[in-house]
Amino acid sequence: MMMRHLSGRWSGFQEKNLVGFKGTQRLELMKNEIELSTLSYSRYGPKELWPSISNYVLQVSSSNNPRSPVAFLYFLDSGGGSYPEVISSAQAEWFRQKAQEINPDSRLIRKWLQDLLYTSLVFGSINKERVAPQEAENGIMKLLAKRVSVKAIFVGHNHGLDWCCPFEKTVAMLARHTGYGGYGNWARGARNCRKSPNNLSLLNLG
């Protein structure tokens, strides 16, 4: 964000930095993230979902009315490194319960963003990398498809790849090098979401 002169804050503890943190435990990485990254909103998720660490929700509000939500950002730890690249059935159930608790009438908040998963019909792929889907589907995509308020799905794997693709009534996007760590010598990408009272724009910045 700083390199691209974008204002705001960031969150998205996903994969480990395989060079700088080789062998470091996920809890240690999250502790370092929270303590040293002053602009980060990353946080620990429910302990019953561990070793899947970073499962949490952030509310986005208008600067004119901080108590009024305009969107909810859901972050799910999709594995990687020494862990399978999956979102478990327990995580899917956590998402279902949390979404029902926060927004029982999913039509109330029309612009709802997610940071979740994968898809297979891809447009705009670069660097000739293949799309790497999750290793198993444990129900999360079915839940997303049923939520009419879901507008976008972002994923943080495949650090050298950019793509956007339609999924049901929403859009799935991958912006390269946007997770916690990264490898390879590709330029960093960014996920840029701009919300106005009547519009939501989603950009992958290369």
Residue pairs with C-beta under 8 A, 6 or more apart in sequence:
1 7
1 8
1 10
1 39
1 190
3 188
4 190
4 205
6 190
6 192
9 39
9 40
9 41
10 39
10 40
10 41
11 40
11 41
11 42
11 58
11 73
11 75
12 42
12 75
12 115
12 156
12 178
12 179
12 180
13 29
13 30
13 33
13 40
13 42
13 53
13 54
13 75
13 77
13 179
13 180
14 54
14 77
14 78
14 80
14 156
14 157
14 179
14 180
14 181
15 80
15 81
15 156
15 157
15 159
15 179
15 180
15 181
15 182
16 22
16 24
16 26
16 29
16 80
16 81
16 180
16 181
17 180
17 181
17 182
17 183
18 81
18 181
18 183
19 181
19 183
20 181
21 29
21 181
26 51
26 53
26 81
26 83
27 53
29 180
30 42
30 44
30 53
30 54
33 40
33 42
33 180
34 40
34 42
34 43
34 44
41 58
42 54
42 75
43 54
43 56
44 53
44 54
44 56
45 52
45 53
45 54
45 55
45 56
45 77
46 55
46 94
48 90
49 55
49 77
49 88
49 90
49 91
49 94
51 83
52 76
52 77
52 79
52 83
52 88
52 90
52 91
53 77
54 75
54 76
54 77
55 75
55 76
55 77
55 91
55 94
56 74
56 75
57 72
57 73
57 74
57 75
57 98
57 102
58 72
58 73
58 75
59 69
59 71
59 72
59 73
60 69
60 70
60 71
60 72
60 73
60 195
61 67
61 68
61 69
61 70
62 68
62 70
69 109
70 109
70 111
70 195
71 109
71 111
71 112
71 113
71 193
71 195
71 200
72 102
72 103
72 109
72 112
72 113
73 113
73 114
73 115
74 95
74 98
74 99
74 113
74 114
74 115
74 116
75 115
76 87
76 91
76 95
76 115
76 116
76 117
76 140
77 87
77 91
78 85
78 86
78 87
78 116
78 117
78 134
78 155
78 156
78 157
79 85
79 86
79 87
80 157
84 135
84 136
85 132
85 134
85 135
85 157
86 134
86 135
86 136
86 138
87 116
87 117
87 134
87 138
87 140
88 138
89 138
89 139
91 138
91 140
92 138
92 139
92 140
92 143
93 139
95 140
95 143
96 143
99 106
99 143
99 147
103 109
103 112
103 149
106 112
106 147
106 148
106 149
107 148
107 149
108 149
109 149
110 149
110 151
111 149
111 151
111 195
111 200
112 147
112 149
112 150
112 151
113 151
113 152
113 154
113 193
113 200
114 144
114 150
114 152
114 153
114 154
115 153
115 154
115 155
115 156
116 140
116 144
116 153
116 154
116 155
117 134
117 140
117 141
117 144
117 153
117 155
117 172
118 131
118 132
118 133
118 134
118 155
118 157
118 172
119 131
119 133
119 153
119 165
119 167
119 172
120 131
120 133
120 165
121 165
121 166
121 167
122 131
122 163
122 164
122 165
123 163
123 164
123 165
124 162
124 163
124 164
124 204
125 131
125 161
125 162
125 163
126 160
126 161
126 162
126 163
126 176
126 206
127 160
127 161
127 162
127 176
127 186
129 158
129 160
129 161
131 158
131 161
131 163
131 174
132 157
132 158
141 167
144 150
144 153
144 167
144 168
144 170
145 167
145 168
145 169
148 169
150 169
150 170
151 170
151 171
151 200
151 202
152 170
152 171
152 172
152 173
152 193
152 200
152 202
153 167
153 170
153 171
153 172
153 173
154 172
154 173
154 174
154 175
154 178
154 191
155 172
155 173
155 174
156 174
156 178
156 179
156 180
157 174
157 179
158 174
158 176
159 176
159 177
159 179
159 182
159 183
159 184
159 186
160 176
160 177
160 184
160 186
161 174
161 176
162 174
162 175
162 176
162 189
162 204
162 206
163 173
163 174
164 171
164 172
164 173
164 174
164 204
165 171
165 172
165 173
166 172
171 202
173 191
173 202
173 204
174 204
175 189
175 190
175 191
175 204
175 205
175 206
176 186
176 187
176 188
176 189
176 206
177 184
177 186
177 187
177 188
177 189
178 188
178 189
178 190
178 191
182 188
187 206
189 204
189 205
189 206
190 203
190 204
190 205
191 202
191 203
191 204
191 205
192 202
192 203
192 204
192 205
193 200
193 201
193 202
193 203
194 200
194 201
194 203
